[in-house]
Amino acid sequence: MLLKGKVALVTGAAAGLGRAIAESYAREGASVMVTDINAEGAAAVAAAITESGGTATSARLDTTDPQQHMDLVARIESTFGRLDIAANNAGITIPARPTADLSLEDWERVRSVDLDGVFYGVRAQIPAMQRAGGGVILTTSSIAGQRGLWGMLPYSAAKHGVIGMMKTIAWEYGTEGIRALAVGPAFIKTGLEDNMPEDVRAQLPGMHALGRMGEPREVGDTFAWLSSDQASFLTGSYIPVDGGYLAR
Ligand SMILES: NC(=O)c1ccc[n+]([C@@H]2O[C@H](COP(=O)([O-])OP(=O)(O)OC[C@H]3O[C@@H](n4cnc5c(N)ncnc54)[C@H](O)[C@@H]3O)[C@@H](O)[C@H]2O)c1
């Protein structure tokens, strides 16, 4: 029970890595606010957590709307009394396309969720953590936050950008007990691979030193440990959860 008594918020938690983060937080004893643009999906995840003995509630949150972040944090404070942990995880990709072929809409779409959405989130979460006397802010970056990925310029720019945000927050609020970390998964089995051509899918395991893709729970459990007091001297870092992908 690494997170007993803590109150945690997760964005994009109706599916994939967000769901796994919410489940790991709950297994470690946190009270979890499960949020997603898909309200029904978020409610189903919160119900599943509650059914298995955890504490969770849900809310609809479109991370591209700054006011919704403000309202959500107010709701968390009135429901649970405080906010200790915020996993800014919601993110999207678009079909890969070389840079000169990208439309302005492609750029705006990815930027609005993967970069703006994280900024709007931390802006609302930091004051609540100051009121709580400290906290942990995390974001789901990616291997694309450390290197370029063909056809993924908006995504790579955003995933590099959120690492800069965490470094900055670490310096601005470290002495107030607020830590900030970026987590970098490689290819995790979230169903995203189902839409890839067979030949690309076949290459994915071999891109990792461990010879396999990651499991969502491996990312969730990393978030849980990083959010706990066991990681109390970690801040401003990029933490890879990539099975050795970047070790080449
Ligand atoms: N799956 C991977 O292999 C992988 C690897 C590296 C990084 N990531 C990152 O992990 C995060 C989660 O990805 P995933 O693979 O679980 O994706 P996913 O598509 O399985 O889940 C994303 C969730 O975010 C929600 N969402 C989308 N737009 C939103 C918005 N505006 N506001 C709130 N919620 C929104 C969706 O409804 C969905 O439930 C993303 O930031 C992604 O870039 C994933």
The ligand as a Tripos MOL2 file, in Angstrom:
@<TRIPOS>MOLECULE
LIG
   44    48     1     0     0
SMALL
NO_CHARGES

@<TRIPOS>ATOM
      1 N1          0.1670    2.8590  -25.7980 N.am      1 LIG1
      2 C1          1.4380    3.1260  -25.9820 C.2       1 LIG1
      3 O1          2.2010    2.2740  -26.4490 O.2       1 LIG1
      4 C2          2.0090    4.4770  -25.5900 C.ar      1 LIG1
      5 C3          3.3800    4.6790  -25.6950 C.ar      1 LIG1
      6 C4          3.9160    5.9060  -25.3110 C.ar      1 LIG1
      7 C5          3.0870    6.8910  -24.8210 C.ar      1 LIG1
      8 N2          1.7520    6.6880  -24.7520 N.ar      1 LIG1
      9 C6          0.9450    7.7810  -24.2130 C.3       1 LIG1
     10 O2          0.1170    7.2630  -23.1770 O.3       1 LIG1
     11 C7         -1.0730    8.0390  -23.0600 C.3       1 LIG1
     12 C8         -2.2500    7.1160  -23.1020 C.3       1 LIG1
     13 O3         -2.2320    6.4380  -24.3480 O.3       1 LIG1
     14 P1         -3.0250    5.0750  -24.5860 P.3       1 LIG1
     15 O4         -2.1880    4.2410  -25.4860 O.co2     1 LIG1
     16 O5         -3.5120    4.5310  -23.3080 O.co2     1 LIG1
     17 O6         -4.2510    5.6440  -25.4660 O.3       1 LIG1
     18 P2         -5.7620    5.1680  -25.5480 P.3       1 LIG1
     19 O7         -6.2550    5.7250  -26.8300 O.co2     1 LIG1
     20 O8         -5.8770    3.7000  -25.2850 O.co2     1 LIG1
     21 O9         -6.4480    5.9410  -24.3450 O.3       1 LIG1
     22 C9         -6.4850    7.3390  -24.3180 C.3       1 LIG1
     23 C10        -7.6640    7.8010  -23.5060 C.3       1 LIG1
     24 O10        -7.6240    9.2270  -23.5220 O.3       1 LIG1
     25 C11        -8.9370    9.7020  -23.7500 C.3       1 LIG1
     26 N3         -8.9010   11.0450  -24.3460 N.ar      1 LIG1
     27 C12        -8.6370   11.3900  -25.6400 C.ar      1 LIG1
     28 N4         -8.7430   12.7100  -25.7830 N.ar      1 LIG1
     29 C13        -9.0530   13.2200  -24.5630 C.ar      1 LIG1
     30 C14        -9.3020   14.5280  -24.0600 C.ar      1 LIG1
     31 N5         -9.2720   15.6120  -24.8640 N.pl3     1 LIG1
     32 N6         -9.6060   14.6860  -22.7570 N.ar      1 LIG1
     33 C15        -9.6580   13.6000  -21.9300 C.ar      1 LIG1
     34 N7         -9.4700   12.3460  -22.3500 N.ar      1 LIG1
     35 C16        -9.1540   12.1620  -23.6470 C.ar      1 LIG1
     36 C17        -9.6040    8.6670  -24.6370 C.3       1 LIG1
     37 O11       -11.0180    8.7410  -24.5620 O.3       1 LIG1
     38 C18        -9.0080    7.3770  -24.0820 C.3       1 LIG1
     39 O12        -9.8160    6.8330  -23.0550 O.3       1 LIG1
     40 C19        -1.0080    9.0570  -24.1880 C.3       1 LIG1
     41 O13        -0.5110   10.2840  -23.7020 O.3       1 LIG1
     42 C20        -0.0300    8.4260  -25.1710 C.3       1 LIG1
     43 O14         0.5950    9.3790  -25.9750 O.3       1 LIG1
     44 C21         1.1900    5.5050  -25.1190 C.ar      1 LIG1
@<TRIPOS>BOND
     1     1     2 1
     2     2     3 2
     3     2     4 1
     4     4     5 ar
     5     4    44 ar
     6     5     6 ar
     7     6     7 ar
     8     7     8 ar
     9     8     9 1
    10     8    44 ar
    11     9    10 1
    12     9    42 1
    13    10    11 1
    14    11    12 1
    15    11    40 1
    16    12    13 1
    17    13    14 1
    18    14    15 2
    19    14    16 1
    20    14    17 1
    21    17    18 1
    22    18    19 2
    23    18    20 1
    24    18    21 1
    25    21    22 1
    26    22    23 1
    27    23    24 1
    28    23    38 1
    29    24    25 1
    30    25    26 1
    31    25    36 1
    32    26    27 ar
    33    26    35 ar
    34    27    28 ar
    35    28    29 ar
    36    29    30 ar
    37    29    35 ar
    38    30    31 1
    39    30    32 ar
    40    32    33 ar
    41    33    34 ar
    42    34    35 ar
    43    36    37 1
    44    36    38 1
    45    38    39 1
    46    40    41 1
    47    40    42 1
    48    42    43 1
@<TRIPOS>SUBSTRUCTURE
     1 LIG1         1 GROUP 0 **** ****
